[in-house]
C-alpha cells in the first residue's frame, strides 16, 4: 500500500510534536519553574515527553482517521447516493420542524447547533451528489477546512497550556475543566488581561499559513482514494496504535520524579485534562493556603460539643420517629419568593406554606449545581475544590442523612423524575444505602408529560404518593428525598396547569409550574393516613444563576428553606445566618434523635451554634461570617470582602443584596477559619474519615 496515504497524519503529527517541544523548552526556562534540572533529567523529560506526545497525537487524530475512512466515490452512485441524501434531508426536517424533537428538549443553543450541523451535511452531500464535476473541488475545500480546524486546535492548545502554566505552574487540572464551565467569565478575564486582537490575529495567521503548507503537500492524495481493502488495513493499524496508546499513556503519566516540575513538564496536557474531567478533584494541599493539619482541625472542630469529628448527639427529650420527606427544588433562588420581594406571584403555594412553617430566612447554598446541593443535604459537609463528592470515584459508604435514618429503622429512598444515572446520582445514592425511584419505575400511563430531564414534577408527585403509601403499609417510618426537575431549561411542562403557557419556555413558568406541582403533592398527601405523622423539609438545591460582580455574589447563593409539619412544628422564622449543611442536623435535633454524628453542619438551635455559611464554585471557596466574605482560591490567593446590606423596603431578614467591598487588609482569624474548614474537610475526605 502507498505510504503517501498517511502524509496528512505525518505532517500534522510533526507540527504537533514541534509545538509540544517548544512548550517544554518554555516551561524549562519560565520564571515560575523554580527548580534546576540535571543533564540526564532533561534527557529523560524530553524522551518521555516525546513518546507521550506521539501516542497522544495518535488518539487525537481519530477524527481525522474517520474523515478519511468515509471518503468515497461509490456512495454517490445510484441508488445509494439518493438514499443517503434522503436520510440526511429527513434528519434535517426532524431537527428543524418537529416541535418535541430530542434536540429541542435540551434547550439553549443546542437545537440550533444540531440543525446547522445536519443542514450543512445535507447541503454538502447534495452538492457532491448532484454536481459530480465539482466533486474534487468541493472535497478539497472540505479537506482544507478539516486541516485548518486541526492546526487551529493544536495552536490553541499550545497557547492555552502556556497561559495555564503562566498562572499555575502546572499542566491542565480541574481548574481547566472549570474554565470550560465558566466560559463567559474566562473569556472576559482573557480580554481584560491580554492584547486579544493581536493575539488572535497571530493565531489565525499562523493557522492559515501552516494549513496551506500541509494542504499543498498532501492534497494530491485525495485524487486517488484508498480501496476498501486498503482502508481495512489502515483502520486495523490505527486501532492497534490507539490500543497501544491507551495502555501506555497512563503508565507514562504515572512516572514519578523527585522534582514536581519534572513530572509536569514531561507530561502532556491533554491526558491531564481528561484525568481532571473524569476524576473531578482539585488537590487542596497543592493549590490553596494551608495551616498545620492539627491546628486546622482544632480550629474547625471548636464549634462542636465535644470538639471532635466523631461525637455523640444525645437529646434530653424522647425521640420522635416521624416520617420525613425532603424535597430539594431545582434552581429555586430566594428572589423568586414574594417574601424576598418578588412581585410576579410565581410561588403562591410556597409563600403560603412558608408562613405555616419553620422558615429559615437566611440560608445559603454551598454551590451552584444540583450535585453540590444534594451533597450538602446528604453529607452535610462544606463543599470542596473540584466537583461534588457525588461525581467522584470515592463516593460510597459515607456518613449520610440516610445512614442516620437507617440506624433508626427507616426505609430510605431517593426519588428523581429523570434517569438517576445522570450526574452519577444513582451510583452515589445506591452506594450509600438508598433505594432509587426514578423514571425507570414509571409505566407509560403514569407519564402525562416529560422532557429530556424527566417526567413532569406533577407526575413525580403522584408517584411519590404511591411510594409513600406502600411504605406506610410496611409499618416502618420512611425517609424519602425527592429531587424535582421541572424548573430547568428548557422550562417545558403540561399546558393548562398555570397561567404561563408551557411552550413559553420561561424561567418564571418553570418556577410557577414547580410551585403548582408541590401544591398538588400536598393536596394529595393530606388525604393519606401517614400525613399527620410526617415532617416535610423543603429547600432549594441552588440558585438559578451564579454570575455576579464578584467571585461569589451573595444573592446568587441565597435560597429558601423551611420545615413543615402540622401540629408538630410551630410556624416561626429563624433569621440567623446559616448554611445548607445545617438544615438536616437541625431536623435531627427537632426529632430529638440520639446518634453518632460525623456531620460538619450544626443544629442551629443548640447553644454552640455559630452563624456562618459556606459558598463555593469549583475553585473559589468562601466563608460568610461576621459580616465578611472570605475567599480562598488556587495559587494560595486570599480575598476578603466586607458585607453591607443594600437599602430596600423589605425587612432585614429578607433583604438579598449586599455591597461587597474588597478589603486591602484581611481579618486574620476569619482567614484561618476559612482555611481550617476547607482544609479539614478535604483531608478527612482524602483519608476516608467521613465514611461510616
C-alpha positions in Angstrom: 0.0 0.0 0.0 1.2 3.5 -0.8 2.7 5.1 2.3 1.8 8.5 0.9 -1.8 8.0 2.0 -0.7 8.8 5.6 1.1 12.0 4.7 -1.6 14.2 6.3 -1.1 12.4 9.6 2.7 12.7 9.3 2.7 16.5 8.6 0.1 17.2 11.4 2.0 15.0 13.8 5.3 16.7 13.1 3.7 20.1 13.7 2.1 18.9 16.9 5.4 17.5 18.2 7.2 20.8 17.3 4.6 22.8 19.2 4.9 20.5 22.2 8.7 20.7 22.2 8.6 24.5 22.1 6.2 24.4 25.1 8.6 22.2 27.1 11.6 24.5 26.4 9.5 27.5 27.5 8.4 25.6 30.7 12.1 24.8 31.5 13.0 28.5 31.5 9.8 30.0 32.7 10.2 32.2 35.9 7.5 30.2 37.7 9.6 27.0 37.3 11.8 27.5 40.3 13.8 24.3 40.0 17.0 23.1 38.5 17.5 20.1 36.2 20.4 17.8 35.6 21.6 16.7 32.1 20.2 13.2 32.4 16.9 14.5 33.9 16.5 16.8 30.9 17.1 13.9 28.5 14.5 11.8 30.4 11.9 14.6 30.4 12.3 15.2 26.7 12.3 11.5 25.8 9.3 10.6 27.9 7.5 13.8 26.7 8.2 12.9 23.1 6.9 9.4 23.4 3.8 10.7 25.2 3.2 13.3 22.6 3.3 10.8 19.8 0.9 8.5 21.5 -1.5 11.3 22.4 -1.4 12.5 18.8 -2.4 9.0 17.6 -5.5 9.3 19.9 -6.2 12.9 18.9 -6.1 12.0 15.2 -9.1 9.6 15.5 -11.5 12.2 14.0 -9.1 12.7 11.0 -8.9 8.9 10.6 -12.8 8.7 10.5 -12.8 11.6 8.0 -10.5 9.6 5.6 -12.4 6.4 6.2 -15.6 7.8 4.9 -14.1 9.5 1.9 -15.6 7.5 -1.1 -16.9 8.0 -4.6 -19.0 4.9 -4.5 -21.5 6.3 -2.0 -22.6 8.8 -4.7 -23.6 6.1 -7.2 -27.3 5.2 -7.7 -29.2 4.3 -5.7 -27.1 4.7 -2.6 -26.4 8.4 -3.1 -30.1 9.3 -3.3 -30.9 7.1 -0.2 -28.2 8.7 1.9 -29.3 12.2 0.7 -32.9 11.4 1.6 -31.9 10.3 5.1 -30.0 13.5 5.6 -33.0 15.5 4.4 -35.3 13.7 6.8 -32.9 14.2 9.7 -32.8 18.0 8.9 -36.6 18.2 8.7 -36.8 16.4 12.1 -34.4 18.8 13.8 -35.9 21.9 12.1 -39.6 21.3 12.2 -40.6 18.6 14.7 -41.6 20.6 17.9 -40.7 18.0 20.5 -37.6 16.6 19.0 -34.8 15.4 21.2 -32.5 18.3 20.5 -35.2 20.9 21.4 -35.7 19.2 24.7 -32.2 20.1 25.7 -33.0 23.8 25.1 -30.4 26.6 24.9 -28.4 26.8 21.7 -28.2 23.0 21.3 -31.2 22.7 18.8 -29.7 25.4 16.5 -26.3 23.8 16.6 -27.8 20.4 15.7 -29.9 21.9 13.0 -27.0 23.8 11.5 -24.7 20.8 11.5 -27.2 18.4 9.9 -28.3 21.1 7.5 -24.7 21.7 6.4 -24.1 18.0 6.0 -27.2 17.7 3.9 -26.2 20.6 1.6 -22.6 19.5 1.1 -23.7 15.9 0.4 -26.3 17.2 -2.1 -23.7 19.4 -3.9 -21.3 16.4 -4.3 -24.1 14.2 -5.4 -25.7 16.5 -7.9 -22.5 18.2 -9.1 -20.1 15.4 -9.9 -17.8 17.6 -12.0 -17.2 19.8 -9.0 -16.8 16.9 -6.5 -13.0 17.1 -6.3 -13.1 20.9 -5.8 -15.7 20.6 -3.0 -13.8 17.8 -1.4 -10.6 19.9 -1.5 -12.4 22.8 0.2 -13.7 20.4 3.0 -10.2 18.9 3.3 -8.7 22.3 3.8 -11.3 23.2 6.4 -10.5 19.9 8.2 -6.8 20.6 8.2 -7.5 24.2 9.4 -9.5 23.0 12.4 -6.8 20.5 13.4 -4.0 23.1 13.1 -6.0 25.7 15.0 -6.7 23.2 17.7 -3.0 22.4 18.0 -2.0 26.1 18.2 -4.9 27.0 20.6 -4.0 24.1 22.9 -0.4 25.2 22.9 -1.3 28.9 23.7 -3.8 27.7 26.4 -1.2 25.5 28.0 1.3 28.4 28.1 -1.2 30.7 29.8 -2.3 28.0 32.2 1.4 27.3 33.2 2.0 31.1 33.4 -0.7 31.3 36.1 -0.5 27.9 37.9 2.9 26.4 37.1 1.3 23.0 36.2 -0.3 21.2 33.2 -4.1 21.2 32.9 -6.0 20.2 36.1 -9.6 20.6 37.3 -9.3 24.4 37.0 -9.1 23.9 33.2 -12.3 21.9 33.4 -13.8 24.7 35.5 -12.8 27.2 32.8 -14.9 25.3 30.3 -17.9 25.6 32.6 -17.5 29.3 33.3 -16.8 30.2 29.7 -18.2 33.8 29.9 -16.1 34.7 32.9 -12.9 33.1 31.4 -13.3 34.9 28.1 -13.9 38.2 30.0 -10.8 37.6 32.0 -8.7 36.9 28.9 -10.0 40.0 27.1 -9.1 42.2 30.1 -5.7 40.6 30.7 -4.1 40.2 27.3 -3.9 42.0 24.0 -6.7 39.9 22.5 -6.8 41.3 18.9 -3.0 40.9 18.2 -3.0 37.5 19.9 -5.9 36.1 17.9 -4.7 37.7 14.7 -1.3 36.0 15.2 -3.0 32.6 15.9 -5.3 33.0 12.8 -2.3 34.0 10.6 -0.1 31.1 11.8 -3.0 28.6 11.4 -3.7 29.7 7.8 0.0 29.5 6.9 0.6 26.1 8.4 -2.7 24.7 7.0 -1.8 26.0 3.5 1.6 24.3 3.6 0.2 20.9 4.7 -2.7 21.2 2.2 -0.4 21.9 -0.8 1.9 19.0 0.2 -1.0 16.5 0.7 -4.0 17.4 -1.5 -3.0 15.2 -4.4 -3.5 12.2 -2.1 -7.2 12.8 -2.4 -7.2 12.3 -6.2 -7.0 8.6 -5.8 -8.9 7.3 -2.8 -7.8 4.1 -1.0 -9.7 0.9 -1.9 -11.9 -0.9 0.6 -9.0 -3.4 1.3 -6.5 -0.6 1.9 -9.0 1.2 4.2 -9.3 -2.0 6.3 -5.5 -2.3 6.6 -5.2 1.4 7.6 -8.1 1.1 10.0 -6.7 -2.1 11.7 -3.3 -0.5 12.0 -4.8 2.6 13.5 -6.9 0.7 16.0 -3.8 -1.2 17.1 -1.9 2.0 17.6 -4.8 3.5 19.6 -4.9 0.5 21.9 -1.2 0.7 22.5 -1.6 4.5 23.2 -4.4 3.9 25.7 -2.3 1.3 27.6 1.0 3.2 27.6 0.0 6.9 28.1 -1.4 6.4 31.7 1.8 4.5 32.6 4.0 7.3 31.3 1.8 9.9 33.0 2.3 7.9 36.3 6.1 8.2 36.1 7.4 10.0 39.2 10.3 12.3 39.8 11.8 13.9 42.8 11.0 17.3 41.2 7.3 18.1 40.7 8.2 20.4 37.8 9.9 17.5 36.1 6.7 15.5 36.2 4.6 18.3 34.9 7.0 19.3 32.0 7.4 15.7 30.8 3.6 15.2 30.9 1.2 16.1 28.1 -1.7 18.4 28.9 -4.5 16.6 27.2 -4.3 13.4 29.3 -4.1 15.6 32.4 -7.2 17.4 31.2 -9.0 14.1 30.6 -8.0 12.8 34.1 -9.2 16.0 35.7 -12.5 15.8 33.8 -13.2 12.2 34.9 -11.9 12.4 38.4 -13.4 15.8 39.3 -10.9 16.7 42.0 -8.5 19.6 42.7 -5.8 18.9 45.2 -6.4 21.4 48.0 -3.0 21.0 49.5 -1.2 21.8 46.2 -3.2 24.9 45.3 -4.7 26.5 48.4 -3.3 28.2 51.5 -2.8 25.7 54.3 -2.2 25.5 58.1 -0.7 22.9 60.2 -3.2 20.0 60.0 -3.6 19.6 63.7 -4.2 23.4 64.1 -6.6 23.4 61.2 -8.7 20.6 62.7 -8.7 22.1 66.1 -9.8 25.5 64.8 -12.6 23.9 62.8 -13.9 21.5 65.4 -14.1 24.0 68.2 -17.6 24.9 67.1 -18.9 21.4 68.1 -19.5 19.9 71.6 -17.4 17.9 72.1 -14.9 19.4 69.7 -14.2 16.1 67.9 -15.0 14.8 64.4 -17.0 11.8 65.8 -19.3 12.8 68.5 -22.4 11.5 70.3 -25.5 13.6 70.0 -27.9 13.0 72.9 -31.3 14.7 73.3 -32.8 15.5 76.6 -36.3 14.6 75.2 -37.7 11.3 73.8 -37.1 10.6 70.1 -39.9 11.3 67.7 -39.7 8.9 64.7 -41.9 10.7 62.3 -41.8 10.1 58.5 -39.6 12.6 56.7 -39.9 13.9 53.2 -37.0 16.1 52.0 -37.9 18.0 48.8 -35.0 19.7 47.1 -36.2 22.0 44.5 -34.3 22.6 41.3 -32.8 26.1 40.8 -35.1 27.9 43.2 -33.4 31.2 44.1 -34.8 33.1 47.1 -35.5 36.0 44.9 -38.5 34.1 43.3 -40.5 34.1 46.6 -42.7 37.0 47.5 -41.1 37.0 51.0 -37.9 38.2 49.3 -39.6 40.9 47.3 -40.7 39.1 44.1 -43.9 40.7 42.8 -44.8 38.2 40.0 -46.7 35.8 42.1 -44.9 32.8 40.8 -44.6 30.9 44.1 -48.0 31.4 45.7 -48.1 27.9 47.3 -44.5 28.1 48.7 -45.1 31.5 50.1 -48.2 30.4 51.9 -46.5 27.2 53.2 -43.6 29.3 54.5 -46.0 31.2 56.7 -47.1 27.9 58.3 -43.6 26.5 58.7 -40.3 26.9 60.5 -38.8 29.2 57.8 -35.1 29.7 57.7 -34.8 33.1 56.1 -31.1 33.5 55.8 -29.8 30.2 54.3 -27.0 30.0 51.7 -26.5 27.1 49.2 -23.0 25.6 49.2 -22.7 25.7 45.4 -24.3 26.4 42.1 -25.0 22.9 40.8 -27.6 20.2 41.7 -25.0 17.7 42.8 -23.5 20.3 45.2 -26.9 20.8 46.8 -27.5 17.1 47.1 -24.1 16.7 48.6 -24.8 19.4 51.2 -28.2 17.9 52.2 -26.9 14.3 52.2 -23.4 14.5 53.6 -23.8 17.8 55.5 -20.2 18.9 54.8 -18.7 22.1 53.3 -18.0 22.0 49.6 -14.5 21.0 48.4 -12.4 22.1 45.5 -13.4 20.4 42.2 -16.6 18.6 41.6 -19.1 17.4 44.2 -18.4 14.1 46.0 -21.4 12.6 44.2 -19.4 12.6 40.9 -16.2 11.3 42.3 -15.0 7.7 42.4 -14.6 7.6 46.2 -18.3 8.5 46.9 -19.6 5.4 48.7 -20.0 4.2 52.3 -20.2 7.8 53.5 -21.8 9.0 56.7 -25.1 10.4 55.4 -28.5 11.6 56.4 -29.8 8.3 55.1 -27.5 6.3 57.3 -28.8 8.1 60.4 -32.4 7.3 59.4 -31.5 3.7 58.6 -30.0 3.3 62.0 -33.4 4.2 63.3 -35.2 1.6 61.3 -36.4 3.9 58.4 -37.0 2.9 54.8 -34.7 5.3 52.9 -35.2 6.3 49.2 -34.1 8.8 46.7 -36.8 9.9 44.2 -36.0 11.6 40.9 -38.2 12.2 37.9 -35.3 11.7 35.4 -32.9 8.9 34.9 -30.8 8.8 38.1 -27.6 7.7 36.3 -27.4 11.4 35.3 -24.7 13.2 37.2 -23.8 9.9 38.9 -26.7 10.2 41.3 -27.7 6.5 41.1 -24.1 5.4 41.8 -23.8 7.7 44.8 -27.2 7.0 46.4 -27.1 3.3 45.9 -23.6 3.2 47.1 -24.8 4.8 50.3 -27.7 2.5 51.0 -30.6 4.4 49.4 -33.2 2.7 47.2 -33.9 4.5 44.0 -37.2 5.5 42.4 -36.7 7.3 39.1 -38.0 7.4 35.6 -37.3 3.7 35.1 -40.1 3.0 37.7 -42.8 4.7 35.6 -45.1 2.9 33.3 -46.3 4.9 30.2 -49.8 5.7 31.5 -48.2 7.4 34.6 -46.4 10.0 32.4 -48.6 12.9 31.3 -45.6 15.0 30.2 -41.9 14.6 30.0 -38.8 16.3 28.6 -35.1 15.5 28.4 -34.7 16.0 32.2 -37.5 13.6 33.2 -41.2 13.4 33.9 -43.2 16.5 34.9 -43.0 17.3 38.7 -46.7 16.7 38.9 -46.2 13.1 37.7 -43.4 12.6 40.1 -45.6 13.9 42.9 -48.2 11.2 42.1 -45.5 8.5 42.0 -44.2 9.8 45.4 -47.6 9.4 46.9 -47.8 5.8 45.6 -44.3 5.0 47.0 -45.2 6.5 50.5 -48.5 4.7 50.7 -46.6 1.4 50.1 -44.0 2.3 52.7 -46.6 3.3 55.2 -48.2 -0.2 54.9 -44.9 -1.8 55.9 -45.2 -0.3 59.4 -41.8 1.2 59.2 -41.2 5.0 59.2 -39.8 6.3 55.9 -37.3 8.9 54.7 -37.7 10.0 51.1 -35.5 12.6 49.4 -37.3 13.9 46.3 -35.3 16.0 43.8 -37.5 18.0 41.4 -36.7 18.5 37.7 -39.2 20.8 36.0 -37.6 24.2 36.9 -34.8 23.5 34.4 -34.1 24.7 30.9 -36.0 24.3 28.5 -38.7 25.0 31.2 -41.4 23.0 29.4 -44.4 21.5 31.2 -48.0 20.4 30.6 -50.4 23.0 29.1 -53.3 24.4 31.1 -51.8 23.9 34.6 -50.7 27.5 35.2 -51.3 30.9 33.6 -47.9 30.8 31.7 -48.0 28.7 28.5 -46.0 25.6 28.6 -44.3 26.5 25.3 -43.2 29.9 26.5 -40.0 28.2 27.8 -39.6 30.9 30.5 -37.9 30.6 33.9 -40.9 32.1 35.6 -43.0 29.4 34.0 -40.7 26.7 35.3 -40.8 28.1 38.8 -44.6 28.5 38.8 -45.2 25.0 37.5 -42.9 23.5 40.2 -44.9 25.5 42.8 -48.1 24.2 41.3 -46.8 20.6 41.4 -45.9 21.0 45.1 -49.4 22.3 45.8 -50.8 19.2 44.2 -48.5 17.0 46.1 -49.5 18.4 49.4 -53.2 18.2 48.5 -52.8 14.5 47.8 -50.6 14.0 50.9 -53.2 15.5 53.2 -55.6 12.7 52.3 -53.2 9.9 53.3 -53.1 8.3 56.7 -49.4 8.9 57.1 -49.6 12.7 56.6 -50.2 13.7 60.3 -47.1 11.8 61.3 -44.8 13.3 58.6 -42.3 16.2 58.6 -41.6 17.9 55.3 -38.3 19.7 54.6 -38.5 22.0 51.5 -35.3 23.6 50.3 -33.7 24.6 47.0 -30.6 22.8 45.7 -29.0 26.0 44.4 -29.9 29.3 42.7 -30.8 29.9 39.1 -27.5 31.5 38.2 -24.2 32.3 39.8 -22.8 35.2 37.8 -22.3 38.5 39.5 -19.8 41.3 40.1 -17.6 39.3 42.5 -16.4 35.7 42.5 -19.1 34.7 45.0 -22.1 37.1 44.8 -24.1 36.8 47.9 -27.6 37.0 46.3 -26.7 34.1 43.9 -26.4 31.7 46.8 -29.4 32.7 48.9 -32.1 30.0 48.9 -35.4 29.4 50.5 -35.7 26.6 53.2 -38.5 25.6 55.5 -39.6 22.6 57.7 -43.4 22.0 57.8 -45.4 19.6 60.0 -48.9 20.3 61.1 -49.2 20.1 64.9 -45.5 19.3 65.4 -43.5 22.3 64.0 -44.8 25.7 65.2 -44.8 28.4 62.5 -41.8 30.7 63.1 -38.9 32.3 61.4 -35.2 31.6 62.1 -33.3 34.7 61.0 -29.7 34.0 61.8 -27.2 33.3 59.0 -26.9 29.5 58.3 -25.7 27.1 55.7 -27.5 24.5 53.6 -25.4 21.9 55.5 -27.1 22.9 58.8 -30.6 22.0 57.7 -30.6 18.2 58.3 -28.7 18.3 61.6 -31.3 20.8 62.7 -34.1 18.4 61.7 -32.5 15.6 63.7 -32.4 18.0 66.6 -36.2 18.7 66.2 -36.8 14.9 66.1 -34.7 14.6 69.3 -32.5 11.9 67.6 -29.7 10.3 69.6 -26.9 9.3 67.2 -23.2 9.2 66.5 -22.5 12.2 64.2 -19.8 13.0 61.7 -21.8 15.9 60.1 -19.9 19.1 59.7 -23.1 21.2 59.8 -24.7 22.3 63.1 -28.1 22.1 64.7 -29.0 25.8 64.7 -31.0 25.5 67.9 -28.0 24.3 70.0 -26.1 26.7 72.3 -22.8 26.3 70.5 -24.3 27.2 67.0 -22.1 29.7 65.1 -23.9 31.7 62.4 -21.9 31.2 59.2 -22.3 29.8 55.6 -20.0 28.1 53.1 -20.3 29.1 49.5 -18.2 28.0 46.6 -17.7 27.5 42.9 -15.4 24.6 41.7 -12.3 26.5 42.8 -13.3 29.6 44.8 -14.1 28.6 48.4 -15.8 31.1 50.6 -16.9 31.6 54.2 -19.6 34.1 55.2 -19.2 35.1 58.8 -19.4 38.2 61.0 -20.4 40.4 58.0 -17.4 39.4 56.0 -16.9 37.1 53.0 -13.5 35.4 52.9 -12.5 33.6 49.7 -9.5 31.3 49.2 -8.5 30.4 45.6 -5.9 28.4 43.7 -2.3 29.6 43.8 -2.9 30.3 47.5 -4.9 33.5 47.0 -7.0 35.1 49.7 -9.6 37.8 49.3 -11.9 39.3 51.8 -15.0 41.5 51.4 -16.9 43.5 53.9 -20.7 43.0 53.6 -23.2 45.8 53.8 -26.9 45.2 53.2 -28.3 47.4 50.5 -31.3 49.6 51.3 -34.7 48.3 50.4 -38.3 48.3 51.9 -38.0 44.7 52.9 -37.3 43.5 56.5 -33.6 43.0 57.1 -34.0 39.2 57.2 -35.4 39.2 53.7 -33.0 41.6 52.0 -31.0 39.8 49.4 -28.4 42.2 48.1 -25.1 43.3 49.7 -22.4 45.7 48.8 -19.3 43.6 48.7 -16.3 45.8 49.4 -12.8 44.4 48.8 -10.6 44.9 51.8 -6.9 45.9 51.5 -6.1 44.1 54.7 -7.6 40.8 55.7 -9.1 39.9 59.0 -6.7 37.1 60.2 -9.0 35.0 62.3 -11.5 34.6 59.5 -8.8 33.7 57.0 -7.7 30.9 59.5 -11.3 29.7 60.0 -11.8 29.6 56.2 -8.7 27.7 55.6 -9.3 25.4 58.5 -12.8 24.5 57.3 -11.9 23.6 53.8 -8.5 22.0 54.6 -10.0 19.8 57.3 -12.9 18.7 55.1 -10.5 17.9 52.2 -8.2 16.0 54.4 -10.9 13.9 56.1 -12.4 13.0 52.7 -9.0 12.0 51.4 -8.4 9.8 54.4 -11.9 8.4 54.4 -12.6 9.8 57.8 -16.1 10.9 56.7 -17.1 7.3 56.0 -19.5 5.4 58.2 
